Amino acid sequence: MPSSIAPSLPLAAPPSRLRQGASAVLQDPVMLGSLVLLLVLVAISVGAPLLAQHDPAALTPRARLQPSSPVYWLGTDSLGRDLLSRVLYGGRLSITLAALVSLISVIVGLAIGLAAGYFRKLDAPVMRVMDGVMAIPGLLLAVAMVSLGGANIATMVIAIAIPEVPRIARLVRGVVLSVREAPYVEASVGSGTPTLKVLWRHIMPSTINPLVVQATFVCAAAILTEAVLGFLGLGFPPEIPSLGTIISEGRPFFQRAPWIVLCPGIFLALLILAVNMFGDALRDRLDPRFSRKNKV
């Protein structure tokens, strides 16, 4: 009688990266809450043209310093402009600028860090230049560049991104130095693999996790720096809504109309808080050394 052989069950496919990421977010209440808050703030800021009931630059002198009402949900400022519209457009400007600063900082810092960490002859001179840039206060450098180049989006992005590049370069360099001597990298180099291919396939993937985390903190720093420049009067022109400019313009009227300062201030604080909390939770998830489970 022939022996029966049980049919082999098909192996379940491993979960995709997207499913793993969604599961990690759902299991971490801090990451989930901060992500939801961040997405809500980004959505209402990006959708400012659809949500704003009034033109943020339209002047209505008769409606100046009005409190919250069905017509002006957050009230008006000293020139009769709708505060809700200005806050939403100011948030959109801050988020757009922060995304550009983060993207440029990561790309430039990654290239410099890879070169300094992999090529030994470039390490010392490149990192000394980075140390010199880090020695200059970031806000002071931004003030100087904006004063010289004018308050436009290109100058603001470059002025805020330059102080962030050395931090990312040092982070990437540290990762490259720890991976450069790995056996699989040495084997790839020994087999004659081109240098660019080694960097792209074997070294750069190790920098993705710390870069993603650092990018969130760069976004928060860029939002705050742009708000500070606007508050100091060095940001965008008054006709362009900016959270820092709105707070600065409402400061003389704080006792009479506190909503002019409180509304953009609360929006700015929530935005920075959401980005920082999400970045912190992401760091805990991607780097086990910072995991809360290991904290005493």
N, C-alpha and C positions, 0 to 999 in steps of 0.2 A: 504494500500500500504506500503510495508516494507521500512523503512528508509535506505537510502544508506549510507554506512560508507566509507569514503575516505581511501584508503589504505595508511598505514604509510610508509613513505620513510625511507630507511635504513640510519642509522647514518654514516657519513663519519668517517673513521678511523683516529685517530690522527696521525700527521706526525711523522715519526721515528726520533730518535736522530741524525742519519746521515743527514737526510734531513734538520732538524732544524739547525745543525751545518753548512751545506753548505749554507743555506739561510743567516745565520748570517755573514758568511765570505763574501758573495757577496754584502751584504748591507754595509759593512765597507770597504772603499777603503784602509785605512791604513793596516788593517789585510790582505786584499786580495793582495795588492802590496808586503808586507813583506813576505807573504806565498809563492807567486810566485817566488820572488827572492831567498828565502831560498831553495825551491824545485829545482830551476835551479842549484844553487851552490852545493847542495847535489848530484844531478844527475850527474853533470860533474865530481865531486870528486869520487863518487862511480864507475863511468864508466871510471876512469883513465886508466885502462889497455886497453880499447877499443879506447879511444880518444888520448892517448899519442902516438906520432909518433916515439919517441926514448926512449931508456932505460934511466931512470933518473940518473943512476949511471955510464953510459958509458962516458968515458973521451975521448975528442977529442981536444988535445992541439992546433991543427992548427985552430980550429974554436973558440978559446977563445975570449970572450968579443965582439962577433958579435951582431949587432943590429937585429931588426926584419927583417925577410926575408921569402920567400916561404918555405925554408927548416926548419928554426927555427922561428916559428911564434912570440915568445916573446923574441927571442935572446938567447944568451948563457951566462954562468957565467965565472968566471976566470979560470976554468978548462975545458972549452969547453962543459959542460953538457947542455942539452936542458932545458931551464928555464920553458917552458910550462909543460913539463912532471914532473919536480920537484915540481912545484906549485900544479898541480893536485894531485899528490901523497901525498904532504904535507897536502893539504886540506882534503884528505881522512883520513889521520892519525889523524888530529885534530878533525874531526867529529866523528870518531870511539871512540877516547878517551873521548870526551865530552859526548857521549851517555852512555858509561860505567860509567863515573863519576856520571852523573845524575841518572842513574838507581840505583847504589849502595847507593848514598846519600839519595835518596827517600826511599828506602827499610829500611835502617838502621835508618834514622831519623824518619820514620813513626812508627817503632817498639818502639823506645825510647820515642817518644812523646805520643803514646798511653799509654804506661806503666806509664809514669810520670804524665799524666793528669788524668788517671782513678784511679790509686792506690795511695791514699793519702800518705802512708808511704814512697813510692818511690820518691815522687815529689821533696822534698828538696834535698836529697843527689844526685839524678840523675842530677837535674838542676844545682847544684853547680859544678859538673864535667863538664857539658856542658859550663858553664860560664868560667871555667878554660881553656878549649880548645879554646874558642872564644877569650880569652885574648892573645893567641899566634898569631902573624901575620901569615896569611895563606901562603904567599910567603916564609917567613922565615922557616916555618915548612916544606914546600915542598922542599926547597933547602937542608935542613938538611937530610930529608929522602932519597932524590935522591943521595946525597953525600954518605950516608951510604949503601943504598941498590942497587945502580947502576941505570943507565938510561935504564930501561926496561919497557915494557908496564904495568906490574903488579905494580911495584913500583910507576910509574907515576900516575896511576889511584888512588891508595890508598893515595898517598901524596896529591893529589888535592882534593880527596873526603872527607878526614878527617875534614878540616876546614868548609866544607859545611854542615856536619851532624848536628852540634848544631843549625844552623839557621833553618833547616827544623824541628828539634825536638821541638824548641820553637814555631814554627808556628803551628804544630800539637797539641802541649800541649794546646795552647790558644783555639783552636777550641774544643778540648775535654772538657776543663773546662766549656765552654759555653753550651755544649750539654749534659754534664753528668747529670745535674739536670733537664733535660726536662721531662715532664710527661710521654711520651711514653717510655723513657729509664727507669724511675723508675718503671713503670708498668711492663716492661719486667723483670727487676730484681726481683720485688716482686712476679712474677709468677713462679720464680725458674729457669729462663733461665740461662744456663751456661755462665760464664763470657766471654769466648772466642766467643761465639755466639752473645752476646750483643755487644762486640766490633766490630765483623765482620759485623753484619746486621744493627745495629742502630747507631753506632758512626763513624766507618770508612768512610761510604759514605759521611758524612759531610766534610771530609778532602780532598775529591778528587779534587774539584775545585781549592782551594788554592795550593794544591800540583802540579797540572798541570802547573799553572802559575809559581810557584817557580822553577819547573824543567827547564823551558826555561831559566831563569836567571842563574841557575847553569851551564847550557850548555855554555852560553856566557862567564861566569867567567872561566870555565875550558879551553875553547879555548884560552882565553887571557893568563891564567897562563902558559899553555904549551908553548905558543909562547915566553913569557918572559923567561922561563927556557932555551929554545933553544937559545934565543938571548944572554943570559948570559954564554952560553957554558956548561950548566948543563942538556941539553935535551938529545935527542937520538944521537947516533953516527953519524958522518958526512955522512956515506954511506946511512943512512936512511933519506929521504927527510922530512924536517919539516919546516914550514913557518918561525918560529923564527930563525932556523939555517940558512936558505937561506938568510934572511935579515942580520944576523950577518956576514956571509961570504961575502956578497956584499957591506958591509959598507966601506971597504977601497977603493973600486973601484967606489964609488958613483959619483964622478965628471966625470969620464971617461965613465962609463956605468951605468947611473942612473936606467935603467930598472931592474937591478938585485935587487934593493931595492923596487922600486915602484910597480912592478907587484905583488910580494907576499904581500906587504903591503896593496895594494888596495884590493886584494882578502880577506885578513884577516879582513880588516875594513868592507867590505861589508858583510862578514859572520857574524861578531859580531853585526853589525847594523841590519841585517835581523832578527836575533834571538831576540835581545832586543825589536825591534819594534813589532814583532809578540807577544812576551810575554806581552808587555804593552797593546796592543790591546786586547789580550785575557783576561787580568785582567779587563779592562774596560767592557768587555762583560760579564764576569762571576761574577764580584763583583759590584753591583750597586752603592756602596759608592764611587767608583773611576770613575764612568761614566762621560764622558765629558759633558753630558747634565746637570749634576748637578754642574758643575764648574762655578764659577762666572766669 
